[in-house]
């Protein structure tokens, strides 16, 4: 059958008629400026409008099928490129033609047998010609019936507009919807998915697979590749902004005073601060020894102007000596009173950090001021660059600590999965729940993908492609129909003769 969107169309040997209608000769119909129609062995074609048949139909003579130039629901005005009729399909189609010749040859053979047997019977030969003629006659009936059935799947037999023929081209969209519904009801149900995953034993299989060193190496390499890809795609400025904002928000949300107080309390109880005090005392002593003149000059410079210079000098020397003596005693005497005072101060400060509201509030204000400084924000942002560089280097180096630890962790996980039935059950349960959620939530989208994809295929291409794939097997139906028909005819004739005497 042919169709067109122009003024007229034709198919087979039918002529188009109407305003501007043109003749069709087994090719695409074309139209003028008025409606036209034509009919022939290829089936009727019709069109209307004032265009010139843009999307005209294709007449195909005996057995021709309709074309369907409608745009598919997935967009575009033709079949999906991935569903085109390929060279491999053409090769399969040649095999179909060979089987067609075989089936048709068998039909012609039984027809010839029928003619010869009938001629023999009419010539006065008795006995066997009747049986042979009955078998051949029934064989022809079976062959023709099955030829009609097989042909009706793909085209109209002999181009005749018989209802319920050319099933695939004309019912393609309905078949796609039925296929989508069938898949959704029988393959995408929660029970089917859950039972299938449970039967597979995914956890045990994955564990045994990961426990193999070669497989762990492969997964580690793939993870490293994925990590490099992710780090390459991510923009540093975006990540720095996110990291900086996250760190700042987290730091502002957490009160640091009590934590600092507990930490300082433990340090003081363990005497860890004494090493810091020792270091300060040593450094202070060394500085005073090296800068004695500076200390004395500073003291003299702060003296009143009316005091004699020699008095200022004596006072400066006295102050310097007392400072040096005090620092030396603190350095050399672990039980110095000043050290005890430092211990008491730190203990009280640790307690205030944990329990005194004013102290904690001052610490929070100081924290906010520090976090708000641009220098601190720059340090937080630059931390990502350092981490990124470190991760890239570790991902590229097969012997890096990161990849070695990842490999060891994968093998350990695999060994545990392979041996621990309880863990296997948990993993299988997670996978089952995830799969059931996906198919339950997106069943309509998955089935609509099937129906919409089928609807987007070109009807002629679909019919040709399906016939190329299953047509060879369908020809055996014709052959079997011929054989079974002949046997049935022989049996019926034998029974009839037996009952008739």
C-alpha positions in Angstrom: 0.0 0.0 0.0 1.3 3.5 -0.7 0.4 6.8 0.9 1.5 10.3 0.5 0.9 13.8 1.9 0.7 15.4 -1.5 -2.2 15.9 -3.8 -2.4 12.3 -5.1 -0.6 9.0 -4.7 -0.4 5.7 -6.5 0.9 2.3 -5.9 1.4 -0.8 -8.0 -0.2 -0.2 -11.3 -3.0 2.0 -10.0 -3.6 5.5 -11.5 -4.1 8.6 -9.4 -7.0 10.8 -10.1 -8.1 14.2 -8.9 -7.0 17.7 -9.4 -3.3 17.4 -10.3 -3.3 13.6 -9.6 -0.5 11.6 -11.3 -0.1 8.0 -12.1 1.7 5.6 -9.8 3.8 2.8 -11.2 5.0 0.8 -8.2 7.0 3.7 -6.8 6.5 6.8 -4.6 3.2 8.5 -5.3 3.2 12.2 -6.1 0.4 14.7 -6.0 -0.7 18.0 -7.5 -3.0 20.5 -5.9 -6.1 18.4 -5.3 -7.1 15.1 -3.8 -6.4 11.9 -5.7 -6.4 8.2 -5.2 -5.2 5.1 -7.0 -5.4 1.4 -6.6 -3.7 -1.7 -8.1 -2.2 -5.0 -7.1 0.0 -3.1 -4.6 -3.0 -1.9 -2.7 -4.8 1.4 -2.6 -3.0 4.6 -2.1 -4.5 8.0 -1.3 -3.4 11.5 -0.5 -4.7 15.0 -0.2 -3.4 18.5 -0.1 -1.6 20.9 -2.4 1.9 19.8 -1.9 3.8 17.5 -4.2 3.8 14.3 -2.2 6.4 15.1 0.4 6.4 11.8 2.2 4.7 9.8 -0.5 4.0 6.2 0.0 5.8 3.3 -1.5 3.9 0.8 -3.7 5.4 -2.6 -3.7 3.2 -4.7 -6.0 2.2 -8.1 -4.8 2.9 -8.4 -1.1 3.8 -4.7 -0.7 3.5 -3.1 2.7 2.7 0.4 3.8 5.1 3.1 4.6 4.8 5.2 7.7 6.5 8.6 7.4 5.1 9.9 10.7 7.6 11.3 13.2 8.2 9.1 16.2 7.3 10.1 19.7 11.0 10.4 20.6 11.4 13.2 18.2 12.7 13.3 14.7 10.9 12.5 11.4 12.2 9.1 10.7 13.4 5.8 12.1 16.2 5.7 14.6 19.6 5.5 12.9 20.5 2.6 15.2 17.6 0.6 13.7 18.5 1.0 10.1 18.5 -2.0 7.7 22.1 -3.2 7.7 24.4 -5.3 5.6 24.1 -8.1 8.1 20.3 -7.9 7.8 20.6 -8.1 4.0 22.7 -11.3 4.4 20.1 -12.8 6.6 17.4 -11.8 4.1 19.2 -13.8 1.4 18.9 -16.9 3.7 15.2 -16.1 4.1 14.8 -16.0 0.3 16.5 -19.4 -0.1 14.0 -20.9 2.4 11.1 -19.2 0.7 12.2 -20.9 -2.6 12.4 -24.2 -0.7 8.9 -23.8 0.7 7.5 -22.6 -2.6 9.2 -25.4 -4.4 7.6 -27.9 -2.1 4.2 -26.3 -2.8 4.8 -26.6 -6.5 6.0 -30.2 -6.0 2.8 -31.3 -4.3 0.8 -29.4 -6.9 2.5 -31.3 -9.6 1.9 -34.6 -7.7 -1.8 -33.7 -7.4 -2.0 -33.0 -11.2 -0.3 -36.3 -12.1 -2.3 -38.3 -9.5 -5.5 -36.8 -10.7 -4.6 -37.5 -14.4 -3.7 -41.1 -13.5 -7.0 -41.5 -11.7 -9.0 -40.1 -14.6 -7.0 -42.4 -16.9 -8.5 -45.4 -15.3 -5.7 -46.2 -12.8 -7.3 -47.4 -9.6 -6.0 -47.7 -6.0 -3.1 -45.5 -5.2 -3.8 -42.3 -7.3 -6.8 -41.4 -5.1 -4.6 -41.6 -2.0 -1.8 -39.6 -3.5 -4.2 -37.0 -4.9 -5.9 -36.6 -1.6 -2.6 -36.2 0.2 -1.3 -33.7 -2.4 -4.5 -31.7 -2.3 -4.5 -31.4 1.4 -0.7 -30.6 1.3 -1.5 -27.7 -1.1 -4.2 -26.4 1.2 -1.9 -26.5 4.2 0.9 -24.9 2.2 -1.3 -22.1 1.0 -2.8 -21.5 4.4 0.5 -21.2 6.1 1.9 -19.1 3.3 -1.0 -16.7 3.9 -0.4 -16.7 7.6 3.4 -16.1 7.4 3.0 -13.4 4.7 0.3 -11.6 6.5 2.7 -10.9 9.3 4.8 -8.6 7.1 2.6 -7.5 4.2 -0.7 -7.9 2.5 -0.8 -11.2 0.6 -1.0 -10.5 -3.1 -1.5 -6.8 -2.2 -5.1 -7.5 -1.4 -6.6 -5.2 1.3 -7.6 -8.2 3.5 -8.4 -7.2 7.1 -5.9 -8.1 9.8 -3.0 -8.5 7.4 0.4 -6.7 7.3 0.3 -7.1 11.1 3.8 -5.8 11.9 3.7 -2.7 9.8 0.2 -1.6 10.7 0.2 -2.7 14.3 3.8 -1.8 15.1 2.9 0.9 17.7 0.4 -1.4 19.4 2.9 -4.2 19.5 5.4 -1.8 21.1 2.9 -0.9 23.8 2.1 -4.5 24.4 5.7 -5.4 24.6 6.3 -2.6 27.1 3.4 -3.8 29.2 4.5 -7.4 29.0 8.1 -6.5 30.1 6.7 -4.3 32.9 4.4 -6.9 34.2 6.6 -10.0 33.9 10.2 -8.7 34.2 10.0 -5.5 36.1 7.9 -6.6 39.1 9.5 -6.3 42.5 9.1 -10.0 43.3 10.8 -11.1 40.1 13.7 -8.8 40.6 14.1 -9.7 44.2 14.0 -13.4 43.6 16.4 -13.2 40.7 19.0 -11.2 42.6 18.7 -13.5 45.6 19.2 -16.5 43.4 22.3 -15.0 41.9 24.1 -14.6 45.2 25.7 -11.4 44.2 27.4 -10.7 47.5 29.2 -14.1 47.5 30.2 -13.8 43.8 31.5 -10.2 44.2 33.4 -11.2 47.3 35.1 -14.2 45.6 35.9 -12.0 42.6 37.4 -9.1 44.6 39.5 -11.5 46.7 41.6 -12.3 43.6 44.6 -10.0 43.5 44.3 -9.4 39.7 40.7 -8.3 40.1 41.5 -6.1 43.1 44.3 -4.5 41.0 41.8 -3.9 38.1 39.2 -2.3 40.4 41.9 -0.1 42.0 43.1 1.1 38.6 39.5 1.9 37.6 38.9 3.8 40.8 42.2 5.7 40.3 41.1 6.6 36.8 37.7 7.7 38.0 39.3 9.8 40.7 41.6 11.5 38.2 38.7 12.2 36.0 36.7 13.7 38.8 39.5 15.9 40.0 40.1 17.0 36.4 36.5 18.0 35.9 36.0 19.8 39.1 36.9 23.5 39.1 39.3 24.5 41.8 37.4 27.8 42.5 34.1 25.9 43.0 35.6 23.3 45.3 37.5 25.9 47.3 34.4 28.0 47.8 32.4 24.9 48.9 35.2 23.7 51.2 35.8 27.1 52.7 32.1 27.7 53.3 31.7 24.2 54.8 34.7 24.6 57.2 33.6 28.1 58.3 30.0 27.1 58.8 31.0 24.0 60.8 33.5 26.0 62.9 31.0 28.7 63.7 28.4 26.1 64.6 30.6 24.4 67.2 31.6 26.1 70.4 35.3 25.6 70.9 35.7 26.8 74.5 34.7 23.6 76.3 36.8 21.5 74.0 39.8 23.7 74.4 39.3 23.7 78.2 39.2 19.9 78.4 42.3 19.6 76.2 44.2 22.2 78.3 43.1 20.5 81.5 44.6 17.2 80.3 47.8 18.9 79.2 48.3 20.5 82.6 47.4 17.3 84.5 50.0 15.4 82.4 52.6 18.1 82.8 52.9 18.6 79.1 53.0 22.4 79.4 56.2 22.3 81.4 58.3 21.6 78.3 56.8 24.7 76.8 57.7 26.7 79.9 61.2 25.2 79.9 61.7 26.2 76.2 60.4 29.8 76.9 62.8 30.1 79.9 65.8 29.0 77.9 65.0 31.3 75.0 64.4 34.2 77.4 67.7 33.6 79.2 69.6 33.4 76.0 68.0 36.5 74.6 68.8 38.5 77.8 72.4 37.4 77.7 72.8 38.5 74.1 70.8 41.7 74.4 71.8 43.0 77.8 72.8 46.5 76.5 69.4 46.8 74.8 67.6 46.0 78.1 69.6 48.6 80.0 69.2 51.2 77.3 65.5 50.6 77.3 65.4 51.1 81.1 67.5 54.3 81.0 65.4 55.7 78.1 62.3 55.4 80.2 63.8 57.2 83.2 62.7 60.8 84.1 64.7 63.6 82.5 65.6 65.2 85.8 67.5 62.1 87.2 71.3 62.1 86.9 72.6 59.9 84.1 74.8 57.7 86.3 71.7 56.9 88.4 69.8 55.8 85.3 72.7 53.6 84.4 72.8 52.0 87.8 69.1 51.4 87.7 69.3 49.9 84.3 72.1 47.5 85.3 70.1 46.6 88.4 67.0 45.8 86.5 68.9 43.7 83.9 70.6 41.7 86.6 67.4 41.0 88.4 65.6 39.9 85.2 68.5 37.7 84.3 68.6 36.1 87.8 64.8 35.6 87.8 64.8 33.9 84.4 67.9 31.8 85.3 66.2 30.6 88.5 63.0 29.7 86.5 65.1 27.8 84.0 67.0 25.9 86.6 64.4 25.3 89.3 61.5 23.1 88.5 59.8 24.1 91.7 60.2 27.8 91.2 57.2 29.8 92.6 56.6 31.4 89.2 56.2 28.0 87.6 53.6 27.1 90.2 51.8 30.3 89.4 51.8 29.3 85.7 50.3 25.9 86.6 47.6 27.6 88.7 46.8 30.1 86.0 46.5 27.4 83.3 44.3 25.2 85.6 42.0 28.1 86.3 41.9 29.1 82.6 41.0 25.5 81.6 38.2 25.5 84.1 36.9 28.9 82.9 36.9 27.7 79.3 34.6 24.9 80.3 32.3 26.6 82.8 32.6 30.4 82.8 30.1 32.0 80.3 32.1 35.3 79.9 35.3 33.4 79.1 33.6 31.2 76.6 31.9 34.2 74.9 35.2 36.0 74.5 36.7 32.8 73.0 33.8 32.6 70.5 34.2 36.3 69.5 37.9 35.7 69.0 37.2 32.6 66.9 34.8 34.5 64.7 37.3 37.3 64.2 40.0 34.8 63.2 37.8 32.9 60.8 36.6 36.2 59.2 40.1 37.3 58.4 41.0 37.0 54.7 44.4 35.4 55.5 42.6 32.5 57.2 40.1 32.1 54.3 43.0 32.0 51.9 44.7 29.3 53.9 41.4 27.3 53.9 41.0 27.7 50.2 44.6 26.8 49.4 44.3 23.6 51.3 42.2 22.2 48.5 45.0 22.8 46.0 47.4 20.9 48.2 44.9 18.0 48.7 44.1 17.9 44.9 47.8 17.7 44.0 48.4 15.0 46.6 45.4 12.9 45.4 46.4 13.2 41.7 49.9 12.1 42.4 48.7 9.2 44.5 46.2 8.2 41.9 48.8 8.1 39.1 51.4 6.2 41.2 50.7 2.5 41.3 52.9 2.1 44.4 51.4 5.0 46.3 50.1 4.5 49.8 46.6 5.4 48.7 46.4 2.8 45.9 48.1 0.1 48.0 45.7 0.7 50.9 42.7 0.7 48.5 43.9 -2.6 47.0 44.3 -4.2 50.4 40.9 -2.9 51.5 39.2 -4.4 48.4 40.9 -7.8 48.9 40.0 -7.8 52.6 36.4 -6.9 51.8 36.3 -9.6 49.1 37.6 -12.2 51.4 35.1 -11.2 54.1 32.3 -11.2 51.7 33.2 -14.6 50.3 33.3 -16.2 53.8 30.7 -14.3 55.9 27.2 -15.4 55.0 25.7 -12.8 57.3 27.5 -10.0 55.4 26.5 -11.7 52.1 22.9 -11.5 53.2 23.2 -7.8 54.1 24.7 -7.0 50.7 22.2 -9.0 48.8 19.4 -7.3 50.8 20.7 -3.9 50.0 21.0 -4.7 46.3 17.5 -6.3 46.2 16.0 -3.2 47.9 17.8 -0.8 45.5 16.8 -2.8 42.4 13.2 -3.1 43.6 13.0 0.6 44.3 14.4 1.5 40.8 12.0 -0.8 38.9 9.0 0.2 41.1 9.7 3.9 40.9 10.7 4.0 37.2 8.7 1.1 35.7 6.6 3.4 33.7 9.6 5.3 32.3 11.3 2.0 31.3 8.3 0.5 29.6 7.5 3.8 27.9 11.1 3.8 26.6 10.3 0.4 24.9 7.0 1.5 23.4 8.2 4.9 22.3 11.3 3.5 20.8 9.3 0.9 18.8 6.9 3.7 17.7 9.8 5.8 16.4 10.9 3.0 14.1 10.0 3.1 10.4 7.3 0.6 9.7 8.9 -0.8 6.5 12.3 -1.0 8.1 10.9 -2.7 11.1 9.0 -5.3 9.0 12.1 -6.0 6.8 14.4 -6.2 9.8 12.2 -8.6 11.8 11.6 -10.7 8.7 15.3 -10.9 8.1 15.8 -12.2 11.6 12.9 -14.7 12.0 11.7 -15.2 8.4 13.9 -18.3 7.8 12.3 -20.1 10.8 8.9 -19.0 9.6 9.4 -20.7 6.3 9.6 -24.0 8.2 6.0 -23.3 9.2 5.1 -23.4 5.5 7.1 -26.6 5.0 5.5 -28.2 8.1 2.1 -27.1 6.9 2.6 -28.8 3.6 3.8 -32.1 5.2 1.2 -32.1 8.0 -1.6 -31.2 5.5 -0.6 -34.0 3.2 -0.5 -36.5 6.1 -3.9 -35.3 7.3 -5.4 -35.5 3.8 -4.1 -39.0 3.4 -5.5 -40.0 6.8 -8.9 -38.5 6.1 -9.1 -40.1 2.6 -8.1 -43.5 4.1 -10.7 -43.2 6.8 -13.3 -42.1 4.3 -12.6 -45.0 2.0 -12.6 -47.4 4.9 -16.0 -46.2 6.2 -17.4 -46.0 2.7 -16.4 -49.5 1.8 
